[in-house]
Amino acid sequence: MEFFQSGEARIAFIDLAPEGEDRDEPIVLVHGFASNQAVNWGSTLWTRTLARDGRRVIALDNRGHGQSQKFYEPASYSLRTMAADVLALMDHLGIATADVMGYSMGARITSFLASDHPGRVRSAIFGGLGMRLLTSDPNYLAIVEAMEAPSRDVLTDPLQRTFRAFAEQTRSDLAALAACMRGTRELLTVEEAAAIFVPVLVAAGTKDDLARDYRELADLIPGATLLEIPNRDHNLAVGDKVYKKGVLDFLSRRP
């Protein structure tokens, strides 16, 4: 694991060389809420899959997650601030443009990069994301409460128990996650999403209740490619072989 400074935040990341012939097409991976690069991209074999495809693979722990610095005020966690961390990492590594793949919250971060800095994004892959990119998430306060609860035993709501169990599984800092969830409430407007012109892949499991309107998002973004991952929910879709094959196909075809 390596580290660099992005503004106030010390950010952890990995930088893997391509295996075999180098395509000279780096890809940056941005993980989801309560996860980290190792869980989201390492244990699911994404980093190995992409490196074996001849790609330099960069994956960071978002601020507040994994081995990156933790903050306990929501103001430290705007999506544009977290997108700026990704951009700063690219600058740190001397990468002018890259494909960027985000999952769930990481896809929302990626969308701000694609919207605000299209010259730096060769293509954008939005995994596990639907129209909550554009509309307020009705579950966010319940997730905050799940992070702030004294233990999982006092939680009865299935969604809260799922998020709390995952955060404990990844050994996350629960207070930092609560602040992150409160802080990442920014939305893209319909006009901003419709103006994204980099190549986009929208990928989601057909049983993903957190991204059930992913088709609408794909329809909104001009020229977006849709990838449906059969019979997978939000957590199981990320490591699915259909997702991996679809991403490699998309990367081989995009300009």
C-alpha positions in Angstrom: 0.0 0.0 0.0 1.2 3.5 -0.9 0.1 6.9 0.4 -0.1 10.5 -0.9 -1.5 13.7 0.3 -4.7 15.1 -1.2 -5.4 18.4 0.5 -6.1 17.6 4.1 -6.4 13.9 3.5 -3.7 11.2 3.5 -5.0 8.7 0.9 -4.0 5.1 0.6 -3.8 3.4 -2.8 -2.3 0.6 -4.8 -0.7 0.9 -8.2 -0.4 -2.4 -10.1 1.6 -2.8 -13.3 -0.1 -4.6 -16.3 0.7 -8.2 -16.9 2.1 -9.0 -20.3 1.9 -6.3 -23.0 1.0 -2.9 -21.7 -2.0 -1.3 -23.4 -1.0 2.1 -22.0 -4.6 2.5 -20.8 -4.6 2.9 -17.0 -7.8 2.3 -15.1 -8.7 3.9 -11.7 -11.1 2.0 -9.4 -13.3 3.8 -6.9 -15.0 1.6 -4.2 -18.3 1.9 -2.5 -19.5 3.0 0.9 -18.1 1.1 3.9 -15.8 -0.9 1.6 -12.2 -0.4 0.6 -10.0 -1.2 -2.4 -9.1 -4.6 -1.1 -12.6 -5.7 -0.5 -14.3 -4.1 -3.5 -11.6 -4.8 -6.1 -9.0 -7.2 -4.7 -11.1 -10.0 -3.2 -13.5 -9.9 -6.2 -10.4 -10.4 -8.5 -11.1 -7.2 -10.4 -7.5 -6.0 -10.0 -6.1 -9.3 -11.3 -8.6 -9.4 -14.2 -7.7 -5.9 -15.4 -4.0 -6.3 -14.9 -4.0 -9.5 -16.9 -5.8 -7.6 -19.6 -2.7 -5.4 -20.0 -3.9 -2.5 -17.9 -2.2 -0.5 -15.2 -4.6 -0.7 -12.2 -4.9 2.0 -9.6 -7.3 1.7 -6.7 -7.6 4.0 -3.7 -9.2 3.8 -0.3 -11.6 6.7 -0.3 -11.2 9.2 2.6 -12.8 7.8 5.7 -12.4 4.3 4.5 -9.7 1.5 4.6 -6.3 2.8 5.4 -7.0 6.4 4.3 -7.4 9.3 6.8 -10.6 9.5 8.7 -12.7 12.6 9.3 -15.7 13.1 11.5 -17.4 16.1 10.1 -19.7 15.7 7.1 -18.2 18.8 5.4 -15.1 16.7 4.7 -17.0 14.3 2.5 -18.7 16.0 -0.4 -18.7 13.9 -3.5 -16.8 16.6 -5.4 -14.2 16.6 -2.7 -13.9 12.8 -3.0 -13.7 13.1 -6.8 -10.9 15.7 -6.3 -9.0 13.0 -4.3 -9.2 10.7 -7.4 -8.0 13.5 -9.7 -5.2 14.4 -7.2 -4.1 10.7 -7.3 -4.0 10.8 -11.1 -1.9 14.0 -10.9 0.4 12.4 -8.3 1.0 9.4 -10.6 1.4 11.5 -13.7 -1.7 10.1 -15.4 -3.3 12.5 -17.8 -6.4 10.4 -18.7 -7.7 7.1 -17.4 -10.7 4.9 -17.6 -12.5 5.2 -14.2 -14.8 2.5 -12.7 -16.8 3.2 -9.6 -19.2 1.0 -7.7 -22.2 2.3 -5.8 -20.9 5.4 -3.9 -17.8 5.1 -6.0 -19.9 5.3 -9.2 -21.4 8.6 -7.9 -17.9 9.9 -7.3 -17.0 8.8 -10.8 -20.0 10.6 -12.3 -18.8 13.9 -10.9 -15.4 13.3 -12.4 -17.0 12.6 -15.8 -19.2 15.6 -15.5 -16.7 18.1 -14.2 -13.4 16.9 -15.7 -14.3 15.0 -19.0 -10.8 15.7 -20.4 -9.3 13.5 -17.7 -11.8 10.6 -18.1 -11.3 8.3 -21.1 -14.5 6.4 -20.1 -16.6 6.0 -17.0 -18.2 2.8 -15.7 -21.0 3.3 -13.2 -21.6 0.0 -11.3 -24.5 -0.5 -9.0 -26.0 2.9 -9.7 -29.4 4.1 -10.8 -31.3 7.3 -10.6 -30.3 8.0 -7.0 -27.4 9.8 -8.7 -30.1 12.5 -9.4 -32.6 12.1 -6.6 -32.2 12.1 -2.8 -31.7 8.7 -1.2 -34.6 8.0 1.2 -32.4 5.5 3.1 -29.5 7.7 4.0 -30.6 8.7 7.5 -31.4 5.0 8.3 -27.9 4.1 7.3 -26.5 6.9 9.5 -28.5 5.5 12.4 -27.1 2.1 11.6 -23.5 3.4 11.9 -24.3 5.3 15.1 -26.2 2.5 16.9 -24.4 1.1 19.9 -24.5 -2.4 18.4 -26.1 -4.3 15.6 -28.3 -6.1 18.1 -30.5 -3.0 18.6 -31.2 -2.7 14.9 -34.3 -4.4 13.6 -34.6 -3.0 10.1 -33.1 -5.4 7.5 -31.4 -2.6 5.5 -29.8 -1.2 8.6 -28.6 -4.6 9.8 -27.1 -5.3 6.3 -25.2 -2.0 6.2 -24.0 -2.4 9.8 -22.9 -6.0 9.3 -20.9 -5.0 6.1 -19.2 -2.1 7.9 -18.2 -4.4 10.7 -17.0 -7.0 8.3 -14.7 -4.5 6.6 -13.5 -3.3 10.0 -14.6 0.3 9.2 -14.6 3.3 11.4 -18.3 3.6 12.1 -18.2 7.3 13.2 -16.3 8.2 10.0 -18.8 6.3 7.9 -21.7 8.2 9.6 -20.1 11.5 8.7 -19.4 10.3 5.2 -23.0 9.3 4.6 -24.2 12.7 5.9 -21.7 14.5 3.7 -22.2 12.8 0.4 -25.6 14.2 -0.4 -24.7 16.0 -3.6 -26.7 15.2 -6.7 -26.1 15.7 -10.3 -28.8 17.5 -12.1 -30.7 15.9 -15.0 -29.0 18.5 -17.3 -25.5 17.6 -16.0 -26.1 13.9 -16.4 -27.5 14.4 -19.9 -24.5 16.4 -20.8 -21.9 13.7 -19.9 -20.2 12.9 -23.2 -17.4 10.5 -22.3 -18.2 6.9 -23.1 -20.3 5.5 -20.2 -21.2 1.9 -19.2 -24.0 1.5 -16.7 -23.9 -1.9 -15.0 -26.2 -3.3 -12.4 -27.6 -6.6 -11.1 -31.2 -7.3 -12.1 -32.0 -7.9 -8.4 -30.2 -4.8 -7.2 -32.8 -3.0 -5.0 -30.4 -0.1 -4.4 -30.1 0.6 -8.2 -33.3 -0.8 -9.5 -33.8 2.1 -12.0 -30.4 1.7 -13.6 -32.1 1.4 -17.1 -33.5 5.0 -16.7 -30.0 6.2 -15.9 -28.6 4.6 -19.0 -31.3 6.1 -21.1 -30.6 9.6 -19.8 -26.9 9.6 -20.6 -26.3 10.1 -24.3 -24.8 7.0 -25.9 -24.5 5.1 -22.7 -24.1 1.3 -22.8 -26.2 -0.8 -20.5 -25.0 -4.0 -18.9 -27.5 -6.1 -16.9 -26.0 -8.7 -14.6 -28.6 -11.5 -14.3 -30.0 -12.6 -10.9 -27.5 -10.6 -8.9 -28.2 -8.1 -6.1 -26.1 -5.1 -5.1 -23.4 -7.0 -3.2 -23.1 -10.1 -5.5 -23.1 -8.2 -8.8 -19.7 -6.6 -8.2 -17.6 -9.8 -8.5 -19.8 -11.5 -11.1 -18.1 -12.9 -14.3 -20.8 -11.3 -16.5 -19.8 -7.9 -15.0 -16.1 -8.5 -15.7 -16.7 -9.7 -19.2 -19.0 -6.8 -20.0 -16.4 -4.3 -18.7 -13.6 -5.8 -20.7 -15.8 -5.8 -23.8 -16.7 -2.2 -23.2 -13.1 -1.1 -22.7 -12.0 -2.9 -25.9 -14.7 -1.1 -27.9 -14.8 2.4 -26.5 -12.8 5.1 -28.4 
